[in-house]
Every structure is written in C-alpha cells, then in structure tokens.
C-alpha cells in the first residue's frame, strides 16, 4: 500500500538526504481488476515508474495494440505525467510506445499504445513492463515581451557564450 511506503521526511525509495530539495508528489492508484500491477520504480534514483500489462497480447509485425494496465490513476493538482517507451522493450523487442501526456487532474484508466516495428509477432505477457510513466510539475508560463535579448546568454554558438 502507498501509505506503508511514505515516512516522515522521505520515503522507502527516496530518503531525504539522497535527493535534498526535491519534493515527492503522489499518484493515487486504483487497481480495477485483480490482474493489475501497481506501478513500481526499479531503483531508488529512477524518476519514472513502470506500467505493467494486465493481460496477454500477440501483436503482429507492423501493427499496434492498446495494452490494458487495469489501473486507474488520479494526479494531484499541479502535476502532469508523460507515458513513454520502456527502454528494454524498445531495444530488445523493437516495440514503440506512442508517447502520451496526461494533464493535471487526470483520473482515468491507463492504456498503453504499442507499435510492433519488428518482423516477428510481439508477445506481451501478463505482468510484463510495457511503458514508463514520469511525473512532472506543472509550471504556468508567463510571457514577457522585451525590446532585445542581447542581455541573456546564448550558449552553443561556436562553443562560446555570446552577450
């Protein structure tokens, strides 16, 4: 359960002295079936959590499929998340995740769209990690018009800073 992982001043995965200055944001997760697997981090420093398939799928070459996770999430106010490729799946299985962003306040079941770009049938098994989900802080931009931008450094022009 989520509450058993949270401690005062940090969590079981991220002690306060490891990532000083970073705050944790909660993702509320509901398993909608007994086949759902809670998202997990594979290491204490991993900023994304893995999403897992709730069912078995066979995806023919050059075809796409919506993979059910059977988890429903609710993001806290001021956060948004990005669902993106799972590196091992992308490299070893030649599968691409159609990247998706979920807005602040999102509250729905997660499905992952996977495209099989290999020449062989892609087998997805129940409980297999299929995507990564990274949480981001929502920042509201304020546009300020200026007469010139010369006062701001521009990096990357012939490896020097131009003023």
N, C-alpha and C positions, 0 to 999 in steps of 0.2 A: 504494500500500500504506500501511497505517496507520503502520508503522514509519518510513517516509520523512518523515512529517509531524511526528513528535514530535522535539523537540530538547531539550537540557538547559536547564531553566528556562522553558520555554514551548512553543509550537507554531508552525507556519507560519501559523496563523489567529489566534492569540491570544498576542502577545508578553507577557512577564511584566509590563512596565511599563504596559500598557493596562488590565489587569484585576487589579491588585495585590490580593492577599488571596483571590482565588478559586482553587479548585483544579479541575483537569480530571479527569474520570472517563472511563474508556474504555468504549466499546461494542464488543464483539467482533462482527464481521460476517462471515458466510459467504455467498457467492453460490452458491445451489443450482442455478442454470442459467446459461447464457450470456446470458440475457435480463435478468438482474438488474442494477440500477444501484445503486452504493454510495450511501448517504445523504450529502448534502452540505449545507453552510451557504452561504447566498448572500452573506453579508458577514461580516467579522471579528467584529462585535459581535452577530450573531444567535445567540441561545442555543438555538434549535431547529435540527434538520436536516430536510431534505425527504426524503420517501419517494416512490419512483417506481413507476409501473405497469410490470410486466414484459410485459404483453400488451395487445391492443386490446379494447375493450368498447364496446357500444352499450347505454345504459341508457334504457329507455322512461320517459316522464313518470310521476311519482308511483310510481316503482319503485326498488328498492335492488339493489345488487350487491356481492359480495365481490371486491375488486381484489387480485390476487396481486402481491406485490413480488418474490417469489422470493429474498428474503434471510432468513437465519436470524440471530438475534442472541442474544448472551448478555450480560446485565447483570452488572456487578461487584457484589460484596456491599456493601450499604449504599446502593444506588441503585434507583430505580424510574423508569419513564417514562410519559409521557402522550402518546397519539396523538390529535391534534386536527385541526381544519379547516385547510386551506390557503387563505389569505385570497383570493387571486386566483381560485381555483376556486369558492369560496363566492360571491363577488360577481359575477364575470362569467358564470359558468355556472349559478348557482343550484343548487349541489350542496352537500349537507351531509355531513360525515363524522360517523359515530357515534363519539363520543369513547370511548376505551378506555384503561385503565391497565394496565400490565404490572408485576408485582411484582419485587422484588429476587430475583435468581437465575433469572429467566425465561430460557428457552433454547428458542426455537421459531421457526418461520417466521412472518413478519408478513403479515397480510392486512388490508386496509382496507375497511370497510363504508361505501359511499357511497350516499346517497339523492338522487335527482334530483327536485327540487321545482319544476322549470320545466315549461312546457307543450310543450317540444321534446325530442327524443331527445338525450341527452348522449353525446358521443363522447369516449372516453378512448383516447389513443394510447399505444403502447409508449414508455417513457422519459418520459412526462408526469408532473410532480409532482402527487401526489394527496392528500398529507397532510403534516403536520409532526409531528415527534417531539421532545419536550422531556424532558431528563433531570433528575431531581430527587434530592436527597439524602434518604435515609430518616432520619427523626428519630423515636425512640421516645418517646411521651408518658408523662409521669409525672403522675398526678392527685394534687393536694394539696387536701384539704378545709380551708377557712378559715371562721372564725366570721362574718366580714363582708368585703365587697370595697371598702369606703369608702377604704381606703388606696391603691387603684390608680386612676390617672386614667382617666376615661371620656371619650373625645373624640367630638364630634358633637352634643352637646346644646346647641342654640342657639348654635353656633359658639364654645363656651367649654369649658373644662376644668372638670369637676366633681370635687371632692375629698371 
